Amino acid sequence: MEKIEIIGTDPVKIVRSILEQEELNQQELAEKMGVARQNVSQALNRNRISMRFDNFEKMVSALGYEIVVRKNR
C-alpha cells in the first residue's frame, strides 16, 4: 500500500484533501462514520477554528488515516 502524507495545520483543509485523494464525498464519509451527511457538512463548513479535535480524529480515522505529531526542528 502506498504511504500518503498530508501535512497541514487546518483540519478542514486536511479532511478535504483526504476526501479528494480518496475520491470520496461528504455522504460517503458520513456513511463510514455512521452519522448523517449534515453532521459532516456542518463540521467542514463551519468556522475552521471551531472544529473539535475529536471530530477531526473521527473523520481522519474513518478515512483510514492517522494523525501524527512531530516536533519542529
N, C-alpha and C positions, 0 to 999 in steps of 0.2 A: 504494500500500500504506500502511496506517495505521501510524504510528510509535507503538510501545508502549514505555513506560519503566517499569521495575520497580526501585525503589530499596530497598536494604537492606544489612545487614551480615552476615546469617545466610545462608550459601549454601544450606542445606537449604530454608529458607523461600522463597528466591528461586526455586529449581528447582520447588518445589511450586506457587508462584504461576504460573510459566510453564506448568506442566502443566495447571493449572486454566484459565488464559487460553486455552490452545490446545485444551482439552477432550481431553487425552491421558491415558493411564495409564502406569504403570511399564513394562508389557510393550511398549507402543508406543515409549517412549523407548529401551528396551533394543534393540529392533529397529533403530531409527535409528542407535544407537551400534555395533551389531554385537556386542553382549555378551548374556549371559544375564540374564533378569529378576532373578535372585537378586543379581547384582552391583549393579544399580541399587537394589534394595530394601535391601541392606546399607548402601550409601552414604547412603541417605536416612533410615535408621532407626537408625544408629549415633549415638554422641555427636556432636552437631553440630560441636563444635570440631575433631574429628578428620578432617573431610572435607578431602582434599588439594586444592590449587588445581587441579592438572592434571585431576582427576576432575570438579571443578566446571566447568572450562572445556570439557571434552569434552561434558558434559551440555548446557550452555548452547549450544554450537555446534551440536550435533546437533538442537537445537530451533529453530535458525535465529536465535539471538540472539547478541549480542556483549557482552563485559564492558567497561565504561567506567569510568575512574578520573578523579575530579575533585578539585581542590584545594578544601578548605573555605574559605569566605570569612571 
